[in-house]
Amino acid sequence: MSKRHIVKKIITCFEKGGKLLIFGNGGSAAMAQHMAAEFMCKFEHDRRPLPAIALTTDTSCLTAIANDYEFESVFARQVWALGKEEDIVIGLSTSGKSRNVISAYVRADKMYIDVIDFPRKGRTTAKIQEYQLHLMHDIVREVEKHFL
């Protein structure tokens, strides 16, 4: 999915009253939190907060789901509980093979929630993360301009 397409989808989501549900594992979890903060606070300009939630931050929820069900369900159950049709699910993964990220996509599809699987470019985890961080900043910048 191109940057322009991602930007358009996110703008439409916010204009319809939707929110972003963002998640990933390890460094991608940190980037999910970073992305949510950029939308909720501001990036380069003061503007209204845009609703985005990192599903990686509630340790009680994460550990309860992992313990009572399985780690593969930690994001899917949160999408199930919090997601609505006008929302967007954004998964961050350097491999594209994380079972808990894929499971959340499957849940979102069942709920008719749009999914953005963040693109991966690069041969190593570090290069993919650098690419995704740069892309994330470009996306937030463009969305923010729209809401100024």
Secondary structure as GFF3:
##gff-version 3
##sequence-region A 1 148
A	DSSP	alpha_helix	3	15	.	.	.	ID=ss1
A	DSSP	beta_strand	20	24	.	.	.	ID=ss2
A	DSSP	alpha_helix	27	40	.	.	.	ID=ss3
A	DSSP	beta_strand	52	54	.	.	.	ID=ss4
A	DSSP	alpha_helix	59	68	.	.	.	ID=ss5
A	DSSP	three_ten_helix	71	73	.	.	.	ID=ss6
A	DSSP	alpha_helix	76	82	.	.	.	ID=ss7
A	DSSP	beta_strand	88	92	.	.	.	ID=ss8
A	DSSP	alpha_helix	99	110	.	.	.	ID=ss9
A	DSSP	beta_strand	114	117	.	.	.	ID=ss10
A	DSSP	alpha_helix	125	146	.	.	.	ID=ss11
###
